[in-house]
Amino acid sequence: MKLTSPETFWPIAAGLPASYPSLQKDIHCDVTVIGAGITGALVAWHLAKEGIGTVVIDRRDVAHGSTSASTSLLQYEIDRPIDKLARLRGWDNAVRAFTRCREAIDSIGRISRRLGQSCGFEKKSSLRLASNIAHLPGLRREFEARKKAGFPDEWWSARDLARNSSLRNPAAILSPIGAQIDAYRFTHALLSDACSRGARVFDRSEVKRTKVGSKGVALALSSGAVIRSRYLVHATGYEADLALPKRMTEWKNTYAMVSEPLDSFEGWPAKECLIWETRDPYVYLRTTPDRRAIIGGYDEEYAPAQARDKLLTEKTAMLLRRFRQLFPRIPIEVAYSWAGTFAQTADGLPFIGFQPEARNVWMALGYGGNGITFSLLAAEIIRDGILGRKNADAELFGFHRAIPRT
């Protein structure tokens, strides 16, 4: 499955921070992680930090799946507003999901600082825009629910927006809780540190057959090598859905573009905050440390890569037009644009846990718009499960709540 179009921004900007060999001989380990993107890297880092012998494999180059296409906004807000999520999962669960995403942002920041590498982590405010007047009642309900849950968000009227920006939306919610990162560099930094703790990483190593037994898992690779481990973790992001008997997510195609470096961000509020809209599908925006702007969105129903990528020119023009509507005083030129495929769950929450029929096979899938924060939570849940520790989030994100999509 081709998760992205060929030319995504982050690998071009960063180059190849590290290279890894393919696996050509049989090996043993405690845990095999399939997937060397942001999820697999966070899982491997947490396991290696605990002294657990971990092997990471990927059929692509490291971080060249969905991670290479991520716009890497870190938000505590989930695609489902908290009041709507409460109707699906109950108030306490909804508040906990939002709270844990907030805490995950802080955890990612601490890890980034601990790694001591430039991963582009930066705290940011997040602005949720009412796309039109008809969306005001829903946005107000969302704001009141957030305040009830104790989050320190502010209501911005049209006058507040006009005073602080070039935005002409009818209202917005401004949250001080948010951040951004370079997921590609972060993935490489995590794997480098995990390797220093004994983990082993192999890319361009494709699994052809998997044999799961009560005492362990055997993976036969296309090279003829076999990996034997006690546990297996599927961290292949949206492709992990293919490993399940029934579909658990709904796939979508999305589009993004990044500008050439900008001379100014005139009209962009709150020190170049993260921005996203209430319309569905919404557009979302952020900036980069080298003074570029990224805008993404205009999602489509899933279509295979060839059909998805045919729309890239049209979608790039739409994104550019929307940017100019929002920020008419910022001259902008497109540097790169790309397309990608992602997955959504019915309630906006991920599925994290062991397979019901194989308790030594763990899954992390269905991340939607909160992929990186959910990846951090998945790494903690899987680490604790393998170590036999209780994790309070396991029940919230487990497979028991699933309504399979067929």
Disulfide bonds with the S-S distance in Angstrom:
none
